[in-house]
Every structure is written in structure tokens, then in C-alpha cells.
Amino acid sequence: MMARMQGLDRVTCLGLAVFTACSARGAQDPARAEAGPRDARATPDAAIDARNVDEIIADMVTVPAGDFLVGCDRAVEKPFCEHDVTRAYLPPFYIDRTEVTVAGYRRCVEAGRCTVPQLGEFCSPDESNWHREGRDDHPVTCVTEEQAEVYCAYRGKALPTEKQWEKAARGTDGRRYAWGNEAPDCTRAVIFPRGGKRGCGRNGTWPVGSRPEGASPYGALDMTGNVAELVTDGSFMRDPREQRRVPRPPATKGGDYRMPPKVSDLLTWSSFITIATAESGFRCAYVPPDVPPP
């Protein structure tokens, strides 16, 4: 547990806050569990033709159909392994090559579809990439799960599920990190290296795609480090105080620039419940409409 706590600072105190926020979110709209899109703005960009797959998948990588390994081997990966390794199947899909940038998100805001990332306890003006100059090519941060979903829908896509993200990061060979099993360092990921400073010396994020040597088997970049990435699985949890189901709090995968090499959050199979922070961002996925569900 102590190893997991290294480098997490303020985020380790968010468990209760996440559950409270999740419960409040459900309380504000009891019909959310049965509703479709979470926001009326979650409609495709007028410039995106839903029938033009080539346009939608520009700047995305292809993840072919097939089985892959989910989870980890407890006998080998103690104490970080939470779920025993199993096999899962996914149909073909696409995932963004990089994390969504400030510039990309700004286009959605200017179109009136997305809302501005909000400042708060975990997103100060000095930390939020949206509120800092010269950060257009950095990942957008301080966005909620809903904001990420609206942006992805605006682009004709969707927020990736945990399984989609995991397969895109680790391929089919069960690797520990996007590039393989070698420990993370600053040649492959934007992290908190031994003897160095957070963010490989910058105490923050780097422009997306700055670590090509850390590419996943399918060519996705920054799947390890830089910002932790929001994912969803569409499940619900029961609020013991209200005795009803509410959406499960969002999770992130891949870890962020504050993570030391041995922190479990950097592992491809690790999920960490969170809220909008200056260390979290997202990318989008796309499944063509003619592909049957798994």
C-alpha cells in the first residue's frame, strides 16, 4: 500500500470525495441511470459526417478484433495485482493516437458544445493546462467524465471503456507497460524519475506524443504517464445512503507525470478512481456502426 501511495500526494484523499460527488450526481438526476447521452450537447460536430469513417478515424490507431489478456498474475505481480488475469474478446475499434489536446478541446468549446475546464481545489490556475499560455499541444486537464464524454460525442466518438483502453495499451501479450515489461523511465514516459523531478524535469505535462519510444503495440502514445486517462465501463453502484443505483465514479488508467517508476498506477491493467484534476485527461475511441458488440 505504501508503494502505491508514493507520488500520489493530494489524490490519495479523494476516495470519499469521489463517492460523495457520484452520489450527488445521481441525486440531481434520478433518471440518469436510464438515460442515454448525459448532455444534450453530446451530438456530433456538424463538420463530422457519421458515415465518413475516414474522417472520424483520422489521427486514430487501429486495434484489431481478437482475444487479449485482462488483469495480472497475482503470483508474479504482488502486491499491485487486484484482479487475476483472464482472457477477453473485443471487436475491432479505433483509439486516438494521443491524448486530447487543449487546442482540440478549445475547438469544441468555441463551437458551443463543450464547457470550459473548471478551476477548483485540485485544479489551480497554475496547474490547469487550459488556463496556461503556450499549452495548446499539451493534454487538456481538469475535465470531468461528462465533459470528456461530450467532447468525444462531438467528434463522433466515445470515451473508451476500461477494456478498450487496456487492450490498446498492452496488446495481446499481457505486457506491464505500453512498450513492454521494462521499467518506466523518461525515454518512454513522462513520469517522476528516480533522482529527478516530476514530469521528467518540468513538474507538469509535456506536449502529447513526446515519447514515441513508449508507443503501445498499435502505435498509441502516452498510454503510460503524462496524464491519467479517464475511462468508463457504463456500470453502476449502489449508494448505501439512498438505497438506489448511481453511476460508478470515473476511473483513470496509465498514471501521470507525478508517478515514480514503481507506482502501480503506471501498469497497463491498473485503474484508479478519481475526479477532475490537473493530472487527468482523456482520449476517445470509435467503433464503426456495422461492428457487432462483443
C-alpha positions in Angstrom: 0.0 0.0 0.0 2.8 2.4 0.8 4.4 1.9 -2.6 1.1 2.8 -4.2 0.9 6.0 -2.0 4.2 7.3 -3.3 3.8 10.3 -5.6 0.0 10.5 -5.2 0.0 13.4 -2.7 -3.4 15.0 -2.8 -5.1 12.4 -4.9 -5.0 9.8 -2.1 -7.6 11.7 -0.2 -10.1 11.7 -3.0 -11.9 8.3 -2.3 -14.7 9.8 -0.1 -14.9 12.9 -2.3 -15.4 10.8 -5.4 -18.2 8.7 -3.8 -19.9 11.8 -2.5 -19.7 13.5 -5.8 -21.0 10.4 -7.6 -23.9 10.2 -5.1 -24.7 13.8 -5.5 -24.6 13.5 -9.3 -27.2 10.7 -9.2 -29.3 12.7 -6.7 -29.5 15.6 -9.0 -30.9 13.5 -11.8 -32.5 10.2 -10.7 -33.2 9.3 -14.3 -29.5 9.3 -15.3 -29.2 5.6 -14.9 -31.8 5.1 -17.6 -31.0 8.0 -19.8 -28.9 7.9 -23.0 -26.4 10.7 -23.6 -25.6 12.6 -20.5 -25.8 16.0 -22.1 -27.9 17.4 -24.9 -24.7 18.9 -26.4 -23.3 15.3 -26.8 -24.1 15.3 -30.5 -21.6 15.1 -33.4 -19.8 18.1 -34.8 -21.7 19.4 -37.8 -18.5 19.1 -39.7 -18.3 15.4 -38.9 -20.3 13.1 -41.2 -21.1 10.0 -39.2 -20.9 8.0 -42.4 -17.4 9.2 -43.2 -15.3 6.8 -41.2 -12.1 8.0 -42.7 -12.8 11.5 -41.3 -13.6 10.2 -37.9 -10.6 7.9 -37.6 -8.1 10.5 -38.7 -5.3 10.6 -36.1 -6.5 7.3 -34.5 -4.8 3.9 -34.4 -6.5 0.6 -35.3 -6.9 -2.1 -32.6 -7.9 -5.3 -34.4 -10.5 -7.8 -33.2 -9.4 -10.7 -31.0 -8.7 -12.0 -27.6 -6.3 -10.3 -25.2 -5.2 -10.6 -21.5 -7.1 -8.6 -18.9 -5.7 -8.1 -15.4 -2.5 -9.6 -14.0 -0.9 -12.6 -12.5 -1.1 -12.4 -8.7 1.7 -14.8 -8.2 4.1 -12.5 -10.1 2.7 -9.0 -9.6 2.2 -8.9 -5.8 1.3 -6.5 -4.1 -0.1 -4.5 -7.0 -2.3 -7.1 -8.7 -6.0 -6.7 -7.9 -7.7 -8.9 -10.5 -6.4 -12.2 -11.8 -5.6 -12.4 -15.4 -8.3 -13.5 -17.7 -9.0 -13.6 -21.5 -11.4 -11.2 -23.0 -12.6 -10.6 -26.6 -13.2 -7.2 -28.2 -14.3 -6.4 -31.8 -12.2 -4.1 -33.8 -12.1 -0.5 -32.8 -10.0 2.7 -33.1 -8.5 4.9 -30.4 -6.9 8.3 -30.5 -3.2 8.2 -31.1 -2.6 10.8 -28.5 -4.5 12.4 -25.6 -6.9 15.2 -26.5 -5.1 18.5 -26.5 -6.0 21.9 -25.2 -6.3 23.1 -28.8 -8.6 20.3 -29.8 -10.8 20.8 -26.8 -10.9 24.5 -27.5 -12.5 23.9 -30.9 -15.3 22.1 -29.1 -15.8 25.0 -26.6 -15.8 27.6 -29.4 -18.5 25.6 -31.2 -20.6 25.9 -28.1 -20.7 22.1 -27.5 -18.1 21.8 -24.7 -17.8 23.7 -21.4 -14.5 25.2 -20.1 -12.5 23.1 -17.7 -13.2 24.3 -14.2 -10.7 25.5 -11.6 -11.0 24.2 -8.0 -9.3 22.5 -5.2 -7.5 20.1 -7.5 -7.2 22.4 -10.5 -5.4 25.7 -9.8 -4.7 28.3 -12.5 -1.0 27.4 -12.3 -1.7 23.7 -12.9 -4.6 23.6 -15.4 -3.2 23.4 -18.9 -6.4 25.2 -20.2 -5.5 28.3 -18.1 -1.8 28.4 -19.0 -0.4 30.1 -22.1 1.6 28.0 -24.6 -0.1 24.8 -23.8 -2.1 24.2 -26.9 -0.3 20.9 -27.7 -0.5 19.6 -24.1 -3.3 17.3 -23.0 -6.4 19.1 -21.7 -6.8 18.6 -18.0 -9.3 19.4 -15.2 -12.2 17.9 -17.2 -14.9 15.7 -15.7 -16.1 12.4 -17.1 -19.2 14.2 -18.5 -17.1 16.8 -20.2 -14.9 14.1 -21.8 -18.0 12.2 -23.0 -19.4 15.4 -24.6 -16.2 16.1 -26.4 -15.9 12.6 -27.7 -19.5 12.6 -28.9 -18.9 15.9 -30.6 -16.1 14.2 -32.6 -18.4 11.2 -33.4 -16.6 9.0 -30.9 -17.0 7.8 -27.3 -14.9 7.7 -24.2 -13.1 4.3 -24.2 -14.1 1.5 -21.9 -11.6 0.1 -19.5 -11.2 -3.0 -21.6 -10.7 -0.9 -24.8 -8.1 1.2 -23.2 -6.3 -1.8 -21.7 -6.1 -3.7 -25.0 -4.9 -0.5 -26.8 -2.2 -0.1 -24.2 -0.9 -3.6 -23.8 -1.8 -5.5 -26.9 -2.3 -9.3 -26.6 0.8 -10.4 -24.8 -0.1 -9.1 -21.3 2.7 -6.6 -21.0 3.1 -4.5 -17.9 3.6 -1.2 -19.7 2.7 0.1 -23.2 6.2 -0.6 -24.6 6.8 -3.9 -22.8 7.9 -5.1 -19.4 10.9 -2.8 -18.9 10.6 -0.3 -16.0 9.4 3.2 -16.9 11.9 5.9 -17.5 11.9 9.4 -19.2 12.8 8.0 -22.6 9.5 6.2 -22.7 7.1 8.1 -20.4 6.6 11.4 -18.7 6.8 10.4 -15.1 8.7 11.2 -11.8 12.0 9.5 -12.4 14.4 8.4 -9.7 16.6 11.2 -8.6 14.8 13.6 -10.9 11.9 16.0 -10.9 8.2 15.4 -11.6 7.3 15.4 -15.3 10.8 14.4 -16.3 12.1 17.8 -15.0 9.1 20.0 -16.0 6.9 19.4 -12.9 4.0 19.1 -15.3 2.8 17.6 -18.6 4.7 17.5 -21.9 3.2 18.0 -25.4 1.3 14.9 -26.4 3.2 12.3 -28.3 6.6 13.5 -26.9 7.7 9.9 -26.1 7.5 7.9 -29.3 9.7 5.2 -27.8 6.9 4.4 -25.3 4.3 3.6 -28.0 1.9 0.8 -27.5 1.8 -2.2 -29.9 -0.8 -0.4 -32.0 1.0 2.9 -32.0 -0.9 4.8 -29.3 1.3 7.3 -27.5 1.4 8.4 -23.8 -0.6 5.4 -22.6 1.8 5.4 -19.7 2.5 8.7 -17.9 1.9 12.3 -18.8 -1.8 12.4 -17.7 -4.0 9.7 -16.2 -6.8 9.0 -18.7 -10.5 8.8 -18.0 -12.2 5.6 -18.9 -15.7 4.2 -18.4 -17.4 0.9 -18.3 -21.0 2.1 -18.0 -21.6 0.3 -14.7 -23.5 1.4 -11.7 -23.0 1.2 -7.9 -25.5 1.2 -5.0 -25.4 4.3 -2.8 -25.9 2.8 0.7 -27.4 6.1 2.0 -30.0 6.4 -0.7 -30.6 2.7 -1.4 -30.5 3.2 -5.1 -28.1 2.8 -8.0 -25.9 5.7 -9.1 -23.3 5.8 -11.9 -19.9 4.3 -10.8 -17.3 7.0 -10.2 -15.0 7.5 -13.2 -11.7 5.7 -13.3 -8.3 6.6 -14.9 -5.6 4.4 -16.3 -2.0 4.8 -17.2 -0.8 7.1 -14.4 0.5 10.6 -14.7 3.6 12.8 -14.6 3.8 12.6 -10.8 4.2 8.9 -10.6 7.5 7.2 -9.6 8.6 4.2 -11.8 7.3 1.6 -9.4 3.9 3.0 -8.6 1.2 0.6 -9.6 -0.9 3.2 -11.4 1.5 3.1 -14.3 0.8 -0.6 -15.0 -1.5 -1.2 -18.0 -4.1 -3.1 -16.0 -4.3 -0.7 -13.1 -7.4 1.5 -12.6 -7.6 4.4 -10.1 -10.9 6.1 -9.2 -10.6 9.9 -9.4 -12.3 13.2 -10.0 -11.3 16.1 -12.3 -7.7 17.0 -11.5 -4.8 18.8 -13.1 -3.2 15.4 -13.6 -6.1 13.7 -15.5 -7.1 14.0 -19.2 -8.6 11.6 -21.8 -8.6 10.3 -25.3 -11.5 8.9 -27.4 -12.4 5.6 -29.0 -14.5 4.7 -32.0 -16.3 1.5 -33.0 -17.8 1.6 -36.6 -21.6 1.2 -36.5 -21.6 -2.0 -38.5 -19.4 -3.8 -35.9 -21.5 -6.1 -33.7 -21.0 -5.8 -29.9 -18.7 -8.3 -28.2 
